[in-house]
């Protein structure tokens, strides 16, 4: 299975986990995944000027670990799919919301 296919699975998994554990259904995220796949969806969300509504909702519910940014930043396996700039956006956004990334120094 390609790295991109594995990432698609990881993205679908955060959707399922958000519904099950956070009792939150990120419908726009699910639609984006279905239409574009995981990498394109993640890149669009990361490169927005401000965090998505889903990111904010997960933050408010205490599930920041289920954001696209956290999944990407915390698992170096996904880093080759993103630019250094995109990884830095993830890091900054997570730190701004008091998330302690696994790779934080």
N, C-alpha and C positions, 0 to 999 in steps of 0.2 A: 504494500500500500504506500502510495506517495506521501511525502510530508504534507502536501496541500490537502490530500484526502484525510489524513490524520487530524489536521487542523479543523477541517469541516466537522469531523466527529466531535472534537473538543468544543467547538462553538455550539453545536446542537446540544451537547451535554450541559453547557451552562444555562441554556434555555430550559431544559427539562428540570434541572436542579433548582432554578429560580421558581418555577411553577410549584415544585414539590416542597422545597424547604422554605422559601421566602413568601410563598403564597402570592407570587407576583407573576403575571403573564405578560412578558414583553412582546406584544403582537407585532409591532413594527420590526423588531429585531428578527423575529421568526420569518416574517415575510421577506426581509432583506436576504436572509440566509437561503431561503428557497429560490429567490430570484437570481442571486449573484454568487452564492457560495461564501465560505467562511473568510477567505483572505480579502476579497473585494469588500465585503461587509465591514470587516475589521478596519481596513484602510480608510474607508469612508468615515466611520465613526471616530477613529483616532484623529483624522485630519480636519475635523470640524473645529471651528473657532472656540467652541465651548463644549463641555461635556453633554452627551445626549441626555434626554429625559430619562431613559432607562438607567444610565449611570447614576443620575441624581436619585432616582427612586430606589435603586439598590443601596446607595449610600444611606439614605434615610431609613431603610429597613435593616441596616446593619449587615449587608451582604456584599460589601465592596469586592470581596474575593471572587464574586461571580461576574465582575465586569470584564469586558473584552481586554481592557488595559491590564488588569491584574493577571488574567490567564496568560497573556503574552509575556508580560514582564517577568513573572515568577518562573516561567519554564523556558530555559535557554534553548530547548529543542525548537521553539517557534521563531527564535531570533533571526535565522537566515531568511525568513519570509518577509522581513520588514527592514526598512532603512534605519541607519543609526538615528536619524532625526525622528522617525516614528517611535522608536524605542525610548528616546528621550522625552517625547510628548507623553508617553505612557507613564514614565517615571515621575515627571513633574506633576502630572494630574493626580496620580496616586498620593504623592507626598503632600500636595495641597489639601487633600481630603483626609490627612492623618493616617493613611494606610501605610503599614510597614512592609514594603516589598521584601520578599525572601532574599533578594540579591542586594538590598541596600547596604551601603558601606557606612 
